[in-house]
Amino acid sequence: MNIEGLGEALVNQLVDTGLVKEIPDIYGLQAETLAGLERMGKKSAANLVGEIDRSRAASFERVIHALGIRFVGERTAQLLAEEFPDMDRLRSAPKEDLESVREVGPRVADAIRQFFDQPQNARLVDRLKEAGVNMKAGDKPRGTAGPFAGKTVVVTGTIEGLSRDEIKTLLRRQGARVTESISKKTDLLVCGKDGGSKVGKARTLGVRVMPAEEFLALTAPAGGCDGRTEGTDRRDRRRRGEPAGHRDGPAQDGYGVVSFATGPRDWTTSRGARPISW
């Protein structure tokens, strides 16, 4: 969470004195108490309390990453924050909805689900929320208006020139929430060639079916739609022998200021999870 001044030595003091037993305890620290610790004067204590207070407003994606969910690095945390507008929706999302997020496969979706299903992790999130830590994504600069904004959309079939991930990216950029299965909560089914059984289910539930031609017209940029997205550009770069760009792998610890996996303490959130970095 990038709390400046909260280093390893101070963390050890806080734990040894019993002032901090769990990460949310950090947000209950008072300047008067901190000033009595070794190498902590009144000014340093006041500055640290100010830094702790400012960390409450960290971006939602940083909060997700700091939880220490296995396989969730900074990039994946960003994608999750774009898809799920608040922690309540993220923590309750079924595996199939998690897998619908770009770059989140079955292994990562399983790790996320396992994390939030652990009672101690649910308690951790609840306590952080009570402490005033930000649990919501900020306003999106794009996608706040338009035919897909705020809608739950399912994609079926193929659209020439676009991969399934590229279709989902276009929808998310315009504010849609993309899921894999159709239900009564689905607003729209984007249907390409060979739509399959989802088309019949959509009609049974009264979900509108949007043909590929209409989808392409609505997602076309001002200069016309050529079906190009970041994924298309990556493939072009590979063909030219250029680097295709970085995709983050398993998450690494924290933000370089304090990690609760350092020193004699090893605070982990659940079996198999990487240590929480706050």
C-alpha positions in Angstrom: 0.0 0.0 0.0 3.1 2.2 -0.2 3.0 3.4 3.4 6.2 5.5 3.6 8.0 5.2 6.9 6.5 1.8 7.8 9.6 -0.3 7.4 10.7 -3.8 8.6 12.2 -2.6 11.9 9.1 -0.7 12.9 6.8 -3.5 11.9 8.8 -5.8 14.2 8.4 -3.3 17.1 4.7 -3.0 16.5 4.3 -6.8 16.5 6.5 -7.3 19.6 4.6 -4.7 21.6 1.3 -6.2 20.6 0.1 -3.0 18.9 -0.4 -4.8 15.6 -1.6 -8.4 15.4 -3.3 -8.2 12.0 -2.8 -5.9 9.1 -6.0 -3.8 9.8 -4.6 -2.9 13.2 -2.3 -0.6 11.4 -5.2 1.8 10.8 -5.9 2.1 14.5 -2.5 3.4 15.4 -2.3 6.8 17.2 0.6 9.2 17.0 0.9 9.4 20.8 1.4 5.6 21.0 3.9 5.5 18.1 5.9 8.4 19.6 6.8 6.1 22.5 8.5 3.5 20.3 12.2 3.3 19.8 13.6 5.8 17.3 10.2 7.4 16.9 9.7 11.0 17.9 6.5 13.0 17.9 7.1 14.4 14.4 8.0 11.0 12.9 4.9 9.5 14.5 2.7 12.2 13.2 4.1 11.8 9.7 3.5 8.1 9.8 -0.1 8.4 10.9 -0.6 10.8 8.1 0.9 8.3 5.6 -1.3 5.5 7.0 -4.4 7.7 6.7 -3.5 8.6 3.0 -3.1 4.9 2.2 -6.8 4.4 2.8 -7.4 6.2 -0.5 -5.2 3.8 -2.5 -6.6 2.8 -5.8 -8.9 -0.3 -5.9 -6.4 -2.2 -8.1 -3.6 -1.6 -5.6 -5.8 -2.8 -2.7 -6.6 -6.0 -4.7 -2.9 -6.6 -5.4 -1.9 -5.9 -1.8 -4.2 -8.7 -0.5 -1.7 -11.2 -1.7 -4.0 -13.4 -3.8 -1.9 -16.1 -5.5 -1.2 -15.4 -9.2 -2.7 -11.9 -9.0 0.0 -9.5 -10.0 -0.4 -5.8 -10.7 -1.7 -6.3 -14.2 -4.3 -8.9 -13.2 -5.4 -6.7 -10.3 -5.9 -3.8 -12.7 -8.1 -6.0 -15.0 -10.1 -7.2 -12.0 -10.7 -3.7 -10.9 -11.9 -2.7 -14.4 -14.4 -5.6 -14.4 -15.7 -5.5 -10.9 -16.5 -2.0 -9.6 -16.3 -2.9 -5.9 -14.9 -5.5 -3.5 -18.3 -7.0 -2.7 -18.8 -7.9 -6.3 -15.3 -9.2 -6.7 -15.4 -11.4 -3.6 -18.8 -12.9 -4.5 -18.1 -13.5 -8.2 -18.5 -17.1 -9.3 -15.6 -18.8 -11.0 -17.1 -18.5 -14.5 -17.4 -14.7 -14.2 -13.8 -14.5 -13.0 -12.7 -16.5 -16.0 -14.5 -14.1 -18.3 -12.0 -11.4 -17.3 -9.2 -10.9 -19.9 -6.0 -12.8 -19.0 -7.7 -14.7 -16.1 -7.7 -18.4 -16.8 -9.0 -21.3 -14.7 -6.0 -21.5 -12.4 -6.1 -17.8 -11.5 -9.9 -17.9 -11.1 -9.6 -20.8 -8.7 -7.0 -19.0 -6.7 -9.2 -15.9 -6.4 -12.2 -18.0 -5.4 -10.2 -20.0 -2.8 -8.8 -16.8 -1.3 -12.2 -15.2 -0.7 -13.8 -18.5 0.4 -11.3 -18.6 3.4 -13.0 -17.3 6.5 -9.9 -15.5 7.7 -9.6 -13.7 4.4 -13.2 -12.6 4.5 -12.6 -11.2 8.0 -9.5 -9.4 6.8 -11.4 -7.7 4.0 -14.3 -6.8 6.3 -11.9 -5.2 8.8 -10.0 -3.2 6.1 -13.4 -2.0 4.9 -14.4 -0.9 8.4 -11.0 0.9 8.7 -11.9 3.0 5.7 -9.7 1.4 3.1 -11.0 2.1 -0.4 -13.0 -0.8 -1.8 -14.3 0.7 -5.0 -13.0 1.4 -8.4 -12.8 5.0 -9.6 -14.9 6.4 -12.3 -14.0 5.1 -15.7 -12.8 7.7 -18.1 -14.4 5.8 -21.0 -17.5 3.7 -21.3 -19.7 5.9 -19.1 -22.2 6.4 -21.9 -23.2 4.4 -24.9 -25.2 1.3 -25.9 -23.1 -1.1 -23.7 -22.5 1.1 -20.6 -23.6 -0.7 -17.4 -25.0 -3.7 -19.3 -24.2 -7.4 -18.7 -23.2 -8.9 -22.0 -22.5 -12.4 -23.2 -20.7 -13.2 -26.5 -21.3 -16.2 -28.7 -20.2 -17.3 -32.1 -17.3 -15.8 -34.1 -16.8 -12.4 -35.7 -14.5 -12.2 -38.6 -11.2 -10.3 -37.8 -11.7 -10.4 -34.0 -10.7 -12.9 -31.4 -13.1 -13.6 -28.5 -10.7 -11.7 -26.1 -10.7 -8.7 -28.5 -14.5 -8.6 -28.6 -14.6 -8.6 -24.8 -12.0 -5.8 -24.7 -14.1 -3.6 -27.0 -17.2 -4.2 -24.8 -15.4 -3.5 -21.6 -13.9 -0.3 -23.0 -17.5 0.9 -23.5 -18.5 0.0 -19.9 -20.0 -3.4 -20.4 -19.6 -6.3 -17.9 -18.9 -9.4 -19.9 -19.9 -12.8 -18.5 -19.8 -16.3 -19.9 -23.3 -17.7 -19.3 -26.8 -16.3 -20.0 -29.2 -15.7 -17.1 -32.1 -13.4 -16.3 -29.5 -10.8 -15.4 -28.1 -10.7 -18.9 -29.0 -7.6 -20.9 -27.5 -8.5 -24.3 -26.2 -11.4 -26.3 -23.7 -10.4 -29.0 -24.0 -13.1 -31.7 -21.5 -13.9 -34.4 -21.4 -16.8 -36.8 -22.5 -20.2 -35.4 -24.0 -18.7 -32.2 -25.1 -22.1 -30.9 -27.4 -22.9 -28.1 -27.0 -19.5 -26.3 -29.2 -17.9 -28.9 -32.1 -20.1 -28.1 -31.7 -19.6 -24.4 -31.5 -15.8 -24.8 -34.7 -15.7 -26.7 -36.4 -17.9 -24.1 -35.3 -15.5 -21.4 -36.2 -12.4 -23.4 -32.6 -11.3 -23.8 -31.9 -9.2 -26.8 -29.7 -10.7 -29.5 -27.4 -8.3 -31.2 -26.0 -9.4 -34.6 -22.3 -9.0 -35.3 -22.9 -6.2 -37.9 -24.6 -4.0 -35.4 -21.9 -4.7 -32.8 -19.2 -3.7 -35.2 -21.0 -0.5 -36.1 -21.5 0.5 -32.5 -17.9 -0.2 -31.5 -16.3 1.4 -34.5 -13.9 4.4 -33.7 -14.5 7.7 -35.3 -12.1 6.9 -38.1 -14.0 3.6 -38.9 -13.8 0.1 -37.5 -10.9 -2.0 -38.7 -11.2 -4.5 -35.9 -7.8 -3.6 -34.5 -7.2 -3.9 -30.8 -4.2 -4.3 -28.5 -4.2 -8.1 -29.2 -4.2 -7.5 -32.9 -1.2 -5.2 -32.6 0.6 -7.8 -30.5 0.2 -10.4 -33.2 1.5 -7.9 -35.8 4.5 -7.2 -33.7 5.3 -10.9 -33.3 5.1 -11.3 -37.1 7.6 -8.4 -37.5 9.9 -10.0 -34.9 9.3 -7.2 -32.4 8.6 -7.8 -28.6 5.0 -8.6 -28.1 4.7 -6.9 -24.8 4.8 -8.0 -21.2 2.2 -10.2 -19.6 2.5 -10.4 -15.8 3.1 -13.8 -14.3 2.8 -14.9 -10.7 2.5 -11.9 -8.3 5.6 -10.5 -6.6 5.6 -9.0 -3.1 4.2 -5.6 -2.5 5.2 -2.0 -3.4 8.7 -1.9 -2.0 8.0 -0.2 1.3 6.9 -2.9 3.7 6.1 -6.6 3.2 4.8 -8.7 6.1 6.8 -11.6 4.7 10.1 -9.9 5.7 12.1 -10.5 8.9 11.1 -13.0 11.5 7.4 -12.6 10.8 5.7 -14.4 7.9 2.1 -13.4 7.7 0.3 -15.3 5.0 -3.4 -15.0 4.3 -4.3 -18.6 3.4 -2.6 -21.8 2.4 -0.9 -21.3 -1.0 -1.3 -17.5 -1.0 1.7 -15.3 -1.3 2.3 -13.1 1.8 0.3 -10.0 2.1 2.2 -6.8 1.3 0.9 -3.7 2.8 
